[in-house]
């Protein structure tokens, strides 16, 4: 039986913004809840929950780790369309609403 390998990273961090948690890997892009700012603006996230800096060195915050994650805004965009449809049978009641969540795509510069 063949083993499947999962990607492991030497350096990464878990941070939170907008009530959600995201994994930060240097050089990668992440789509987060909408943040104010123009394309190219620099951001700093101080609510870092976990940071792995080496193979055996992991810092776990209680609740946060000291230091911050630096990132820059790549673009402001919207997520996929979500349709909320409800109806009552035999009553001719139909309500269809669409929604696209605003997102900010950021690139992680340093952990």
C-alpha positions as CSV (number, residue, x, y, z in Angstrom):
1,X,0.0,0.0,0.0
2,X,1.4,3.4,-1.0
3,X,1.7,6.2,1.6
4,X,0.5,9.7,0.7
5,X,2.7,12.5,1.8
6,X,1.2,15.7,3.1
7,X,3.0,19.0,2.7
8,X,4.8,20.2,5.8
9,X,6.2,23.7,6.3
10,X,9.1,24.7,8.5
11,X,7.7,28.1,9.2
12,X,4.1,29.0,9.6
13,X,1.7,30.8,12.0
14,X,-2.0,30.8,12.9
15,X,-3.6,34.2,13.2
16,X,-7.1,35.5,13.6
17,X,-8.9,38.4,11.9
18,X,-12.6,39.1,11.3
19,X,-13.6,36.4,13.8
20,X,-11.9,33.6,11.8
21,X,-8.5,31.9,12.0
22,X,-6.1,31.6,9.1
23,X,-2.8,29.8,8.4
24,X,0.0,32.2,7.4
25,X,3.0,30.8,5.3
26,X,5.6,33.3,4.0
27,X,5.0,34.2,0.4
28,X,1.5,32.7,0.2
29,X,-1.8,34.6,-0.4
30,X,-4.8,34.3,1.8
31,X,-8.4,35.6,1.2
32,X,-9.6,37.1,4.5
33,X,-12.7,39.1,5.6
34,X,-12.8,42.6,4.1
35,X,-10.1,44.9,5.5
36,X,-9.8,48.6,4.8
37,X,-6.9,49.6,2.6
38,X,-5.8,50.0,-1.0
39,X,-3.8,47.6,-3.1
40,X,-0.2,47.5,-2.0
41,X,-0.9,48.8,1.6
42,X,1.0,47.1,4.4
43,X,-0.9,45.4,7.2
44,X,0.2,44.0,10.6
45,X,-1.7,41.3,12.5
46,X,-1.0,41.1,16.2
47,X,-3.5,38.4,17.2
48,X,-1.1,35.5,16.5
49,X,-2.3,32.3,18.2
50,X,0.5,29.9,17.2
51,X,3.9,30.2,15.5
52,X,6.2,27.5,14.3
53,X,9.7,28.9,13.6
54,X,11.8,25.7,13.3
55,X,11.4,21.9,13.1
56,X,11.0,21.6,16.9
57,X,10.2,25.1,18.0
58,X,6.5,25.9,18.4
59,X,5.2,28.9,20.4
60,X,1.6,28.6,21.6
61,X,-0.1,31.8,22.8
62,X,-2.3,32.1,25.9
63,X,-4.2,33.7,24.1
64,X,-1.7,35.4,21.8
65,X,2.0,35.1,21.0
66,X,4.3,38.2,21.2
67,X,5.2,39.7,17.8
68,X,3.1,40.1,14.7
69,X,2.6,39.0,11.1
70,X,3.3,41.5,8.3
71,X,1.4,41.3,5.1
72,X,0.4,43.4,2.1
73,X,-2.9,43.8,0.3
74,X,-3.0,42.1,-3.2
75,X,-6.5,43.0,-4.2
76,X,-10.1,43.7,-2.9
77,X,-12.5,41.2,-4.4
78,X,-15.8,39.3,-3.7
79,X,-16.4,35.7,-3.0
80,X,-18.7,33.4,-4.9
81,X,-22.4,34.1,-5.1
82,X,-24.5,32.4,-2.4
83,X,-28.2,32.0,-3.1
84,X,-30.7,32.0,-0.3
85,X,-34.0,30.6,-1.5
86,X,-37.1,29.9,0.6
87,X,-40.6,29.0,-0.3
88,X,-43.9,27.9,1.1
89,X,-45.6,25.2,-0.9
90,X,-49.1,25.8,-2.2
91,X,-49.0,29.5,-1.1
92,X,-47.2,31.1,-4.0
93,X,-44.5,32.4,-1.7
94,X,-41.0,32.4,-3.1
95,X,-38.1,34.5,-1.9
96,X,-34.7,34.4,-3.7
97,X,-31.8,36.5,-2.5
98,X,-28.2,36.5,-3.6
99,X,-25.1,37.6,-1.7
100,X,-21.4,38.0,-2.5
101,X,-19.1,38.4,0.6
102,X,-16.5,41.1,0.2
103,X,-12.9,39.7,0.6
104,X,-9.4,41.0,0.8
105,X,-6.6,39.0,-0.7
106,X,-3.3,39.4,1.3
107,X,0.2,38.2,0.7
108,X,2.2,37.2,3.8
109,X,5.5,39.0,3.9
110,X,7.0,37.8,7.2
111,X,6.0,35.8,10.2
